[in-house]
Amino acid sequence: MSVAGLGVRRPLLAVASLLGILSGCGQQPAAQMSLCGPTGQLRVGFVGAEEGRGSAGQAVLLDPEISSLRDLLTVASRCEVSLEPVASPEQARQRLGAGEWDLAFLPPGLAALAMEGAGNRDYSLLRPLGQRSQSRSQLLVSSGSERRTLAQLNGARLGLLPRGSLTGFYLPLYNLHGLRLQSVDYALSYRELLDQLRAGRLDVIAWDASLPDPGPDVRVIVDDPNLIPVGALVLSQPLVAADHQPFLKLLDQSAAQLPPSLGYVAGVLPEAQRLQRLRTVVTNVESWTLPLKGQPYAVYGRKQQLNAEGAN
């Protein structure tokens, strides 16, 4: 049975205990405080705070973390919770685009994309996720490659993370605008891309500057200057319009119970301005005809320039 289908079908002693405490403190009746989506459940997507750090077959969340997070969200929302951990940014992008998640824990690229919805598929940023780092988008080639400039990447075989990643998909394509590529291939992690570069199956790969030094056998050919903001917890607009503050307050009070890898910061608003700025990259690339796996690709389409950091 899938995690999304498990829901919350059994009485939870911890939930009942906390609900009793809240009722005893003079809170409003549970029916008036529930935060449920249009299906009657709170549909939650979990991608995490970082992009491309896992490996093939690695679980996004361990089973105890899934159970603990689902129980905590049940207490906070007073609603049955359907929790879906997702490893692929592309799958998460599809869920967000279809409005299939009411709440989601997202890395920066997907958080920027979530802000770009329409109507009921639009999301608002609630809390920052992740640790501050020097995350920037880079492109790597083998140290022995004859390619030395951006223009010399014309005709190269490119490796990317799936669509939805800011450092691994949107920014690399944005920086390669105007070139023709021999092929584009994908991997779920930067480590897999690096292995393919070393094996000679790719000529250039996306990389994140905040990762450990990959070694002397590769070098940076494109170094994007834009610092990447941290990820975000996002909530669908219909639920933002509802009374979601009790839910958020309880999450803040229970931040220590969330998976440590999330880097959830209680009581702090996300970096909306920085995400808004980089959303220009996301919306531009999303308007293009996008590359198919293993196929030639011309990187072409509308390209608006980014405002200087800190500009309005």
Phi and psi restraints in degrees (value plus and minus 20) as a CYANA .aco file:
   2 SER   PHI     -92.4   -52.4
   2 SER   PSI     137.1   177.1
   3 VAL   PHI     -80.7   -40.7
   3 VAL   PSI     -61.3   -21.3
   4 ALA   PHI     -81.3   -41.3
   4 ALA   PSI     -49.3    -9.3
   5 GLY   PHI    -106.8   -66.8
   5 GLY   PSI     -27.8    12.2
   6 LEU   PHI     -90.0   -50.0
   6 LEU   PSI     -62.4   -22.4
   7 GLY   PHI      37.1    77.1
   7 GLY   PSI    -170.1  -130.1
   8 VAL   PHI    -148.2  -108.2
   8 VAL   PSI      78.3   118.3
   9 ARG   PHI    -132.1   -92.1
   9 ARG   PSI     -15.2    24.8
  10 ARG   PHI    -148.4  -108.4
  10 ARG   PSI     133.0   173.0
  11 PRO   PHI     -82.1   -42.1
  11 PRO   PSI     116.4   156.4
  12 LEU   PHI    -130.7   -90.7
  12 LEU   PSI      96.7   136.7
  13 LEU   PHI     -80.6   -40.6
  13 LEU   PSI     -59.7   -19.7
  14 ALA   PHI     -85.5   -45.5
  14 ALA   PSI     -59.1   -19.1
  15 VAL   PHI     -84.2   -44.2
  15 VAL   PSI     -69.3   -29.3
  16 ALA   PHI     -81.2   -41.2
  16 ALA   PSI     -59.1   -19.1
  17 SER   PHI     -83.5   -43.5
  17 SER   PSI     -67.5   -27.5
  18 LEU   PHI     -89.1   -49.1
  18 LEU   PSI     -57.9   -17.9
  19 LEU   PHI     -81.9   -41.9
  19 LEU   PSI     -57.7   -17.7
  20 GLY   PHI     -84.9   -44.9
  20 GLY   PSI     -58.6   -18.6
  21 ILE   PHI     -83.9   -43.9
  21 ILE   PSI     -64.0   -24.0
  22 LEU   PHI     -83.0   -43.0
  22 LEU   PSI     -62.3   -22.3
  23 SER   PHI     -83.5   -43.5
  23 SER   PSI     -58.3   -18.3
  24 GLY   PHI     -89.3   -49.3
  24 GLY   PSI     -37.6     2.4
  25 CYS   PHI    -112.1   -72.1
  25 CYS   PSI      -9.1    30.9
  26 GLY   PHI      63.5   103.5
  26 GLY   PSI      -0.6    39.4
  27 GLN   PHI     -91.3   -51.3
  27 GLN   PSI     146.0   186.0
  28 GLN   PHI     -87.5   -47.5
  28 GLN   PSI     140.2   180.2
  29 PRO   PHI     -76.6   -36.6
  29 PRO   PSI     129.7   169.7
  30 ALA   PHI     -77.3   -37.3
  30 ALA   PSI     -56.1   -16.1
  31 ALA   PHI     -81.5   -41.5
  31 ALA   PSI     -48.7    -8.7
  32 GLN   PHI    -106.8   -66.8
  32 GLN   PSI     -31.7     8.3
  33 MET   PHI    -128.1   -88.1
  33 MET   PSI     -25.9    14.1
  34 SER   PHI     -86.1   -46.1
  34 SER   PSI     123.4   163.4
  35 LEU   PHI    -141.4  -101.4
  35 LEU   PSI      69.6   109.6
  36 CYS   PHI    -137.4   -97.4
  36 CYS   PSI     130.8   170.8
  37 GLY   PHI    -100.3   -60.3
  37 GLY   PSI    -195.1  -155.1
  38 PRO   PHI     -86.0   -46.0
  38 PRO   PSI     -37.5     2.5
  39 THR   PHI    -106.7   -66.7
  39 THR   PSI     -23.9    16.1
  40 GLY   PHI      70.2   110.2
  40 GLY   PSI     -25.9    14.1
  41 GLN   PHI    -132.5   -92.5
  41 GLN   PSI     147.3   187.3
  42 LEU   PHI    -120.0   -80.0
  42 LEU   PSI      87.7   127.7
  43 ARG   PHI    -109.2   -69.2
  43 ARG   PSI      97.7   137.7
  44 VAL   PHI    -138.3   -98.3
  44 VAL   PSI     107.5   147.5
  45 GLY   PHI    -122.1   -82.1
  45 GLY   PSI     120.0   160.0
  46 PHE   PHI    -149.2  -109.2
  46 PHE   PSI      89.7   129.7
  47 VAL   PHI    -126.6   -86.6
  47 VAL   PSI     -50.8   -10.8
  48 GLY   PHI      84.6   124.6
  48 GLY   PSI    -193.6  -153.6
  49 ALA   PHI    -116.0   -76.0
  49 ALA   PSI     -37.1     2.9
  50 GLU   PHI    -140.5  -100.5
  50 GLU   PSI     139.4   179.4
  51 GLU   PHI    -131.6   -91.6
  51 GLU   PSI     113.6   153.6
  52 GLY   PHI      48.1    88.1
  52 GLY   PSI       2.3    42.3
  53 ARG   PHI    -113.9   -73.9
  53 ARG   PSI     -36.8     3.2
  54 GLY   PHI    -101.3   -61.3
  54 GLY   PSI    -187.2  -147.2
  55 SER   PHI    -159.2  -119.2
  55 SER   PSI     144.3   184.3
  56 ALA   PHI     -77.1   -37.1
  56 ALA   PSI     109.8   149.8
  57 GLY   PHI      64.1   104.1
  57 GLY   PSI     -25.9    14.1
  58 GLN   PHI     -97.8   -57.8
  58 GLN   PSI     112.9   152.9
  59 ALA   PHI     -90.7   -50.7
  59 ALA   PSI     120.6   160.6
  60 VAL   PHI     -85.6   -45.6
  60 VAL   PSI     -61.3   -21.3
  61 LEU   PHI    -154.6  -114.6
  61 LEU   PSI     124.3   164.3
  62 LEU   PHI     -95.7   -55.7
  62 LEU   PSI     135.8   175.8
  63 ASP   PHI     -74.4   -34.4
  63 ASP   PSI     -64.6   -24.6
  64 PRO   PHI     -82.3   -42.3
  64 PRO   PSI     -54.3   -14.3
  65 GLU   PHI     -88.6   -48.6
  65 GLU   PSI     -58.4   -18.4
  66 ILE   PHI     -81.1   -41.1
  66 ILE   PSI     -67.9   -27.9
  67 SER   PHI     -82.9   -42.9
  67 SER   PSI     -64.9   -24.9
  68 SER   PHI     -84.9   -44.9
  68 SER   PSI     -64.3   -24.3
  69 LEU   PHI     -86.1   -46.1
  69 LEU   PSI     -62.5   -22.5
  70 ARG   PHI     -82.5   -42.5
  70 ARG   PSI     -61.8   -21.8
  71 ASP   PHI     -84.7   -44.7
  71 ASP   PSI     -61.9   -21.9
  72 LEU   PHI     -83.8   -43.8
  72 LEU   PSI     -63.2   -23.2
  73 LEU   PHI     -86.8   -46.8
  73 LEU   PSI     -51.9   -11.9
  74 THR   PHI     -83.7   -43.7
  74 THR   PSI     -65.2   -25.2
  75 VAL   PHI     -81.6   -41.6
  75 VAL   PSI     -66.8   -26.8
  76 ALA   PHI     -88.1   -48.1
  76 ALA   PSI     -57.1   -17.1
  77 SER   PHI    -114.0   -74.0
  77 SER   PSI     -39.6     0.4
  78 ARG   PHI      35.3    75.3
  78 ARG   PSI      20.3    60.3
  79 CYS   PHI    -163.2  -123.2
  79 CYS   PSI     133.6   173.6
  80 GLU   PHI     -85.2   -45.2
  80 GLU   PSI     113.0   153.0
  81 VAL   PHI    -130.3   -90.3
  81 VAL   PSI     108.7   148.7
  82 SER   PHI    -127.6   -87.6
  82 SER   PSI      90.9   130.9
  83 LEU   PHI    -127.4   -87.4
  83 LEU   PSI     106.3   146.3
  84 GLU   PHI    -144.7  -104.7
  84 GLU   PSI      79.5   119.5
  85 PRO   PHI     -93.3   -53.3
  85 PRO   PSI     115.5   155.5
  86 VAL   PHI    -152.5  -112.5
  86 VAL   PSI     109.1   149.1
  87 ALA   PHI    -107.7   -67.7
  87 ALA   PSI     -50.7   -10.7
  88 SER   PHI    -112.3   -72.3
  88 SER   PSI     104.2   144.2
  89 PRO   PHI     -78.8   -38.8
  89 PRO   PSI     -52.4   -12.4
  90 GLU   PHI     -85.7   -45.7
  90 GLU   PSI     -63.6   -23.6
  91 GLN   PHI     -83.9   -43.9
  91 GLN   PSI     -61.0   -21.0
  92 ALA   PHI     -84.1   -44.1
  92 ALA   PSI     -60.2   -20.2
  93 ARG   PHI     -79.6   -39.6
  93 ARG   PSI     -61.3   -21.3
  94 GLN   PHI     -84.9   -44.9
  94 GLN   PSI     -60.8   -20.8
  95 ARG   PHI     -82.1   -42.1
  95 ARG   PSI     -65.1   -25.1
  96 LEU   PHI     -84.4   -44.4
  96 LEU   PSI     -63.7   -23.7
  97 GLY   PHI     -83.3   -43.3
  97 GLY   PSI     -51.5   -11.5
  98 ALA   PHI    -109.2   -69.2
  98 ALA   PSI     -20.0    20.0
  99 GLY   PHI      46.1    86.1
  99 GLY   PSI      11.3    51.3
 100 GLU   PHI    -108.4   -68.4
 100 GLU   PSI     -24.7    15.3
 101 TRP   PHI    -137.8   -97.8
 101 TRP   PSI     117.7   157.7
 102 ASP   PHI    -111.5   -71.5
 102 ASP   PSI     -50.9   -10.9
 103 LEU   PHI    -159.9  -119.9
 103 LEU   PSI     121.9   161.9
 104 ALA   PHI    -170.1  -130.1
 104 ALA   PSI     122.3   162.3
 105 PHE   PHI    -119.9   -79.9
 105 PHE   PSI      92.4   132.4
 106 LEU   PHI    -148.4  -108.4
 106 LEU   PSI     127.3   167.3
 107 PRO   PHI     -93.9   -53.9
 107 PRO   PSI     152.6   192.6
 108 PRO   PHI     -79.9   -39.9
 108 PRO   PSI     -60.8   -20.8
 109 GLY   PHI     -82.0   -42.0
 109 GLY   PSI     -64.5   -24.5
 110 LEU   PHI     -92.2   -52.2
 110 LEU   PSI     -51.4   -11.4
 111 ALA   PHI     -84.2   -44.2
 111 ALA   PSI     -62.2   -22.2
 112 ALA   PHI     -84.0   -44.0
 112 ALA   PSI     -59.9   -19.9
 113 LEU   PHI     -86.3   -46.3
 113 LEU   PSI     -58.3   -18.3
 114 ALA   PHI     -83.3   -43.3
 114 ALA   PSI     -49.6    -9.6
 115 MET   PHI     -91.3   -51.3
 115 MET   PSI     -31.9     8.1
 116 GLU   PHI    -120.3   -80.3
 116 GLU   PSI      -4.5    35.5
 117 GLY   PHI     -91.6   -51.6
 117 GLY   PSI    -192.3  -152.3
 118 ALA   PHI    -154.6  -114.6
 118 ALA   PSI     108.8   148.8
 119 GLY   PHI      41.8    81.8
 119 GLY   PSI    -146.0  -106.0
 120 ASN   PHI     -92.4   -52.4
 120 ASN   PSI     -26.4    13.6
 121 ARG   PHI    -118.3   -78.3
 121 ARG   PSI     -10.8    29.2
 122 ASP   PHI    -105.9   -65.9
 122 ASP   PSI     130.4   170.4
 123 TYR   PHI    -148.0  -108.0
 123 TYR   PSI     133.2   173.2
 124 SER   PHI    -133.8   -93.8
 124 SER   PSI     128.4   168.4
 125 LEU   PHI    -102.3   -62.3
 125 LEU   PSI     110.8   150.8
 126 LEU   PHI    -125.9   -85.9
 126 LEU   PSI     -70.4   -30.4
 127 ARG   PHI    -164.5  -124.5
 127 ARG   PSI     127.4   167.4
 128 PRO   PHI     -94.4   -54.4
 128 PRO   PSI     129.2   169.2
 129 LEU   PHI    -148.8  -108.8
 129 LEU   PSI     117.9   157.9
 130 GLY   PHI      88.3   128.3
 130 GLY   PSI     143.8   183.8
 131 GLN   PHI    -115.4   -75.4
 131 GLN   PSI     122.0   162.0
 132 ARG   PHI     -81.8   -41.8
 132 ARG   PSI     109.4   149.4
 133 SER   PHI    -166.9  -126.9
 133 SER   PSI     154.3   194.3
 134 GLN   PHI    -111.5   -71.5
 134 GLN   PSI      31.8    71.8
 135 SER   PHI     -92.0   -52.0
 135 SER   PSI     103.7   143.7
 136 ARG   PHI    -164.8  -124.8
 136 ARG   PSI     134.5   174.5
 137 SER   PHI    -103.3   -63.3
 137 SER   PSI     113.4   153.4
 138 GLN   PHI    -152.4  -112.4
 138 GLN   PSI     143.3   183.3
 139 LEU   PHI    -141.4  -101.4
 139 LEU   PSI     112.3   152.3
 140 LEU   PHI    -133.1   -93.1
 140 LEU   PSI     126.1   166.1
 141 VAL   PHI    -148.4  -108.4
 141 VAL   PSI     146.3   186.3
 142 SER   PHI     -84.6   -44.6
 142 SER   PSI     127.7   167.7
 143 SER   PHI     -81.4   -41.4
 143 SER   PSI     -47.8    -7.8
 144 GLY   PHI    -108.5   -68.5
 144 GLY   PSI     -17.4    22.6
 145 SER   PHI     -85.3   -45.3
 145 SER   PSI     123.1   163.1
 146 GLU   PHI     -98.7   -58.7
 146 GLU   PSI     -31.2     8.8
 147 ARG   PHI     -95.4   -55.4
 147 ARG   PSI     105.8   145.8
 148 ARG   PHI    -143.4  -103.4
 148 ARG   PSI     -38.1     1.9
 149 THR   PHI    -148.2  -108.2
 149 THR   PSI     144.9   184.9
 150 LEU   PHI     -77.8   -37.8
 150 LEU   PSI     -63.9   -23.9
 151 ALA   PHI     -81.3   -41.3
 151 ALA   PSI     -50.6   -10.6
 152 GLN   PHI     -95.0   -55.0
 152 GLN   PSI     -23.5    16.5
 153 LEU   PHI    -100.3   -60.3
 153 LEU   PSI     -23.8    16.2
 154 ASN   PHI     -77.8   -37.8
 154 ASN   PSI     109.1   149.1
 155 GLY   PHI      64.2   104.2
 155 GLY   PSI     -14.5    25.5
 156 ALA   PHI    -100.6   -60.6
 156 ALA   PSI     140.2   180.2
 157 ARG   PHI    -114.1   -74.1
 157 ARG   PSI      96.6   136.6
 158 LEU   PHI    -123.4   -83.4
 158 LEU   PSI     119.8   159.8
 159 GLY   PHI    -134.7   -94.7
 159 GLY   PSI     109.5   149.5
 160 LEU   PHI    -149.1  -109.1
 160 LEU   PSI     142.5   182.5
 161 LEU   PHI     -96.9   -56.9
 161 LEU   PSI     144.2   184.2
 162 PRO   PHI     -82.6   -42.6
 162 PRO   PSI     138.7   178.7
 163 ARG   PHI     -72.6   -32.6
 163 ARG   PSI     113.6   153.6
 164 GLY   PHI      99.0   139.0
 164 GLY   PSI     -37.4     2.6
 165 SER   PHI    -110.9   -70.9
 165 SER   PSI     112.4   152.4
 166 LEU   PHI     -94.6   -54.6
 166 LEU   PSI     -71.7   -31.7
 167 THR   PHI     -97.2   -57.2
 167 THR   PSI     -45.9    -5.9
 168 GLY   PHI    -122.1   -82.1
 168 GLY   PSI     -27.5    12.5
 169 PHE   PHI    -158.2  -118.2
 169 PHE   PSI     -83.7   -43.7
 170 TYR   PHI     -85.2   -45.2
 170 TYR   PSI     -71.2   -31.2
 171 LEU   PHI     -87.0   -47.0
 171 LEU   PSI     -61.2   -21.2
 172 PRO   PHI     -78.0   -38.0
 172 PRO   PSI     -65.5   -25.5
 173 LEU   PHI     -86.7   -46.7
 173 LEU   PSI     -60.1   -20.1
 174 TYR   PHI     -77.5   -37.5
 174 TYR   PSI     -61.9   -21.9
 175 ASN   PHI     -95.8   -55.8
 175 ASN   PSI     -41.7    -1.7
 176 LEU   PHI    -112.8   -72.8
 176 LEU   PSI     -11.6    28.4
 177 HIS   PHI     -72.0   -32.0
 177 HIS   PSI     112.8   152.8
 178 GLY   PHI      77.3   117.3
 178 GLY   PSI     -30.0    10.0
 179 LEU   PHI    -116.2   -76.2
 179 LEU   PSI     139.7   179.7
 180 ARG   PHI    -132.0   -92.0
 180 ARG   PSI     109.1   149.1
 181 LEU   PHI    -127.7   -87.7
 181 LEU   PSI     124.4   164.4
 182 GLN   PHI     -85.7   -45.7
 182 GLN   PSI     -60.0   -20.0
 183 SER   PHI    -184.2  -144.2
 183 SER   PSI     141.4   181.4
 184 VAL   PHI    -150.0  -110.0
 184 VAL   PSI     108.4   148.4
 185 ASP   PHI    -145.9  -105.9
 185 ASP   PSI     144.5   184.5
 186 TYR   PHI    -149.4  -109.4
 186 TYR   PSI     134.0   174.0
 187 ALA   PHI    -166.2  -126.2
 187 ALA   PSI     137.3   177.3
 188 LEU   PHI     -99.3   -59.3
 188 LEU   PSI     -35.5     4.5
 189 SER   PHI    -158.7  -118.7
 189 SER   PSI     136.3   176.3
 190 TYR   PHI     -84.5   -44.5
 190 TYR   PSI     -54.2   -14.2
 191 ARG   PHI     -82.2   -42.2
 191 ARG   PSI     -60.7   -20.7
 192 GLU   PHI     -84.5   -44.5
 192 GLU   PSI     -60.1   -20.1
 193 LEU   PHI     -81.8   -41.8
 193 LEU   PSI     -62.8   -22.8
 194 LEU   PHI     -83.0   -43.0
 194 LEU   PSI     -60.3   -20.3
 195 ASP   PHI     -81.2   -41.2
 195 ASP   PSI     -60.1   -20.1
 196 GLN   PHI     -89.7   -49.7
 196 GLN   PSI     -55.3   -15.3
 197 LEU   PHI     -84.4   -44.4
 197 LEU   PSI     -65.2   -25.2
 198 ARG   PHI     -85.8   -45.8
 198 ARG   PSI     -49.8    -9.8
 199 ALA   PHI    -100.6   -60.6
 199 ALA   PSI     -24.3    15.7
 200 GLY   PHI      62.3   102.3
 200 GLY   PSI     -10.1    29.9
 201 ARG   PHI    -104.5   -64.5
 201 ARG   PSI     -35.7     4.3
 202 LEU   PHI    -152.0  -112.0
 202 LEU   PSI     134.1   174.1
 203 ASP   PHI    -119.3   -79.3
 203 ASP   PSI     -48.9    -8.9
 204 VAL   PHI    -170.4  -130.4
 204 VAL   PSI     122.4   162.4
 205 ILE   PHI    -154.3  -114.3
 205 ILE   PSI     134.5   174.5
 206 ALA   PHI     -91.7   -51.7
 206 ALA   PSI     129.0   169.0
 207 TRP   PHI    -171.5  -131.5
 207 TRP   PSI     141.6   181.6
 208 ASP   PHI    -137.3   -97.3
 208 ASP   PSI     106.6   146.6
 209 ALA   PHI     -83.4   -43.4
 209 ALA   PSI     -38.9     1.1
 210 SER   PHI    -101.7   -61.7
 210 SER   PSI     -28.1    11.9
 211 LEU   PHI     -94.4   -54.4
 211 LEU   PSI     139.1   179.1
 212 PRO   PHI     -77.4   -37.4
 212 PRO   PSI     130.8   170.8
 213 ASP   PHI     -72.9   -32.9
 213 ASP   PSI     104.3   144.3
 214 PRO   PHI     -93.6   -53.6
 214 PRO   PSI     -32.0     8.0
 215 GLY   PHI      96.5   136.5
 215 GLY   PSI     150.5   190.5
 216 PRO   PHI     -96.1   -56.1
 216 PRO   PSI     -28.7    11.3
 217 ASP   PHI    -104.7   -64.7
 217 ASP   PSI     -21.1    18.9
 218 VAL   PHI    -153.6  -113.6
 218 VAL   PSI     141.6   181.6
 219 ARG   PHI    -165.7  -125.7
 219 ARG   PSI     139.2   179.2
 220 VAL   PHI    -101.9   -61.9
 220 VAL   PSI     110.6   150.6
 221 ILE   PHI    -130.0   -90.0
 221 ILE   PSI     -48.2    -8.2
 222 VAL   PHI    -153.1  -113.1
 222 VAL   PSI     106.4   146.4
 223 ASP   PHI    -143.8  -103.8
 223 ASP   PSI      80.1   120.1
 224 ASP   PHI     -90.7   -50.7
 224 ASP   PSI     114.4   154.4
 225 PRO   PHI    -100.2   -60.2
 225 PRO   PSI     -30.4     9.6
 226 ASN   PHI     -97.2   -57.2
 226 ASN   PSI      99.8   139.8
 227 LEU   PHI     -91.6   -51.6
 227 LEU   PSI     115.4   155.4
 228 ILE   PHI    -109.9   -69.9
 228 ILE   PSI     107.0   147.0
 229 PRO   PHI     -89.4   -49.4
 229 PRO   PSI     148.5   188.5
 230 VAL   PHI     -95.7   -55.7
 230 VAL   PSI     150.9   190.9
 231 GLY   PHI     -94.2   -54.2
 231 GLY   PSI    -189.0  -149.0
 232 ALA   PHI    -174.8  -134.8
 232 ALA   PSI     130.5   170.5
 233 LEU   PHI    -106.1   -66.1
 233 LEU   PSI     105.3   145.3
 234 VAL   PHI    -140.4  -100.4
 234 VAL   PSI     132.5   172.5
 235 LEU   PHI    -152.0  -112.0
 235 LEU   PSI     119.2   159.2
 236 SER   PHI     -83.7   -43.7
 236 SER   PSI     130.1   170.1
 237 GLN   PHI     -78.3   -38.3
 237 GLN   PSI     -62.2   -22.2
 238 PRO   PHI     -78.1   -38.1
 238 PRO   PSI     -55.0   -15.0
 239 LEU   PHI    -101.4   -61.4
 239 LEU   PSI     -47.0    -7.0
 240 VAL   PHI     -83.3   -43.3
 240 VAL   PSI     -59.1   -19.1
 241 ALA   PHI     -89.5   -49.5
 241 ALA   PSI     -42.7    -2.7
 242 ALA   PHI     -98.9   -58.9
 242 ALA   PSI    -199.7  -159.7
 243 ASP   PHI    -103.7   -63.7
 243 ASP   PSI      67.0   107.0
 244 HIS   PHI    -116.0   -76.0
 244 HIS   PSI     -22.3    17.7
 245 GLN   PHI     -84.6   -44.6
 245 GLN   PSI     -60.6   -20.6
 246 PRO   PHI     -79.5   -39.5
 246 PRO   PSI     -58.3   -18.3
 247 PHE   PHI     -81.0   -41.0
 247 PHE   PSI     -68.4   -28.4
 248 LEU   PHI     -86.7   -46.7
 248 LEU   PSI     -57.7   -17.7
 249 LYS   PHI     -82.4   -42.4
 249 LYS   PSI     -62.4   -22.4
 250 LEU   PHI     -88.5   -48.5
 250 LEU   PSI     -57.1   -17.1
 251 LEU   PHI     -80.8   -40.8
 251 LEU   PSI     -64.8   -24.8
 252 ASP   PHI     -79.2   -39.2
 252 ASP   PSI     -62.9   -22.9
 253 GLN   PHI     -88.3   -48.3
 253 GLN   PSI     -42.6    -2.6
 254 SER   PHI    -129.5   -89.5
 254 SER   PSI       0.5    40.5
 255 ALA   PHI     -76.4   -36.4
 255 ALA   PSI     -53.4   -13.4
 256 ALA   PHI     -86.6   -46.6
 256 ALA   PSI     -37.6     2.4
 257 GLN   PHI    -109.2   -69.2
 257 GLN   PSI     -29.0    11.0
 258 LEU   PHI     -97.0   -57.0
 258 LEU   PSI     135.7   175.7
 259 PRO   PHI     -73.5   -33.5
 259 PRO   PSI     108.1   148.1
 260 PRO   PHI     -76.6   -36.6
 260 PRO   PSI     -51.7   -11.7
 261 SER   PHI     -84.7   -44.7
 261 SER   PSI     -37.9     2.1
 262 LEU   PHI     -88.7   -48.7
 262 LEU   PSI     -55.3   -15.3
 263 GLY   PHI      44.3    84.3
 263 GLY   PSI      16.6    56.6
 264 TYR   PHI     -83.0   -43.0
 264 TYR   PSI     110.0   150.0
 265 VAL   PHI    -132.3   -92.3
 265 VAL   PSI      90.9   130.9
 266 ALA   PHI     -92.2   -52.2
 266 ALA   PSI     121.0   161.0
 267 GLY   PHI      51.8    91.8
 267 GLY   PSI      -7.2    32.8
 268 VAL   PHI    -142.2  -102.2
 268 VAL   PSI     118.5   158.5
 269 LEU   PHI    -104.1   -64.1
 269 LEU   PSI     125.8   165.8
 270 PRO   PHI     -85.9   -45.9
 270 PRO   PSI     148.5   188.5
 271 GLU   PHI    -102.0   -62.0
 271 GLU   PSI      51.2    91.2
 272 ALA   PHI     -81.3   -41.3
 272 ALA   PSI     -59.2   -19.2
 273 GLN   PHI     -84.0   -44.0
 273 GLN   PSI     -61.9   -21.9
 274 ARG   PHI     -89.6   -49.6
 274 ARG   PSI     -58.3   -18.3
 275 LEU   PHI     -87.5   -47.5
 275 LEU   PSI     -58.4   -18.4
 276 GLN   PHI     -79.5   -39.5
 276 GLN   PSI     -61.7   -21.7
 277 ARG   PHI     -82.8   -42.8
 277 ARG   PSI     -67.4   -27.4
 278 LEU   PHI     -95.6   -55.6
 278 LEU   PSI     -33.2     6.8
 279 ARG   PHI     -82.7   -42.7
 279 ARG   PSI     -45.2    -5.2
 280 THR   PHI     -76.2   -36.2
 280 THR   PSI     -62.2   -22.2
 281 VAL   PHI     -83.4   -43.4
 281 VAL   PSI     -66.8   -26.8
 282 VAL   PHI     -80.8   -40.8
 282 VAL   PSI     -68.3   -28.3
 283 THR   PHI     -88.1   -48.1
 283 THR   PSI     -55.5   -15.5
 284 ASN   PHI     -83.7   -43.7
 284 ASN   PSI     -71.9   -31.9
 285 VAL   PHI     -85.3   -45.3
 285 VAL   PSI     -58.2   -18.2
 286 GLU   PHI     -83.8   -43.8
 286 GLU   PSI     -41.6    -1.6
 287 SER   PHI    -102.6   -62.6
 287 SER   PSI     -28.4    11.6
 288 TRP   PHI    -106.3   -66.3
 288 TRP   PSI     144.3   184.3
 289 THR   PHI     -93.5   -53.5
 289 THR   PSI     101.6   141.6
 290 LEU   PHI    -116.4   -76.4
 290 LEU   PSI     135.7   175.7
 291 PRO   PHI     -90.1   -50.1
 291 PRO   PSI     120.8   160.8
 292 LEU   PHI    -115.3   -75.3
 292 LEU   PSI     126.5   166.5
 293 LYS   PHI     -77.4   -37.4
 293 LYS   PSI     106.5   146.5
 294 GLY   PHI      57.8    97.8
 294 GLY   PSI     -16.9    23.1
 295 GLN   PHI    -125.7   -85.7
 295 GLN   PSI     133.6   173.6
 296 PRO   PHI     -81.2   -41.2
 296 PRO   PSI     133.0   173.0
 297 TYR   PHI    -171.3  -131.3
 297 TYR   PSI     110.7   150.7
 298 ALA   PHI    -118.5   -78.5
 298 ALA   PSI     100.2   140.2
 299 VAL   PHI    -103.4   -63.4
 299 VAL   PSI      74.3   114.3
 300 TYR   PHI    -166.7  -126.7
 300 TYR   PSI     124.4   164.4
 301 GLY   PHI     134.1   174.1
 301 GLY   PSI    -194.4  -154.4
 302 ARG   PHI     -79.2   -39.2
 302 ARG   PSI     115.6   155.6
 303 LYS   PHI    -159.4  -119.4
 303 LYS   PSI      79.9   119.9
 304 GLN   PHI    -103.7   -63.7
 304 GLN   PSI     122.5   162.5
 305 GLN   PHI     -98.4   -58.4
 305 GLN   PSI     124.7   164.7
 306 LEU   PHI     -93.5   -53.5
 306 LEU   PSI     121.7   161.7
 307 ASN   PHI     -86.4   -46.4
 307 ASN   PSI     134.4   174.4
 308 ALA   PHI     -80.5   -40.5
 308 ALA   PSI     128.8   168.8
 309 GLU   PHI     -74.7   -34.7
 309 GLU   PSI     106.3   146.3
 310 GLY   PHI      71.1   111.1
 310 GLY   PSI     -28.8    11.2
 311 ALA   PHI     -98.7   -58.7
 311 ALA   PSI     134.2   174.2
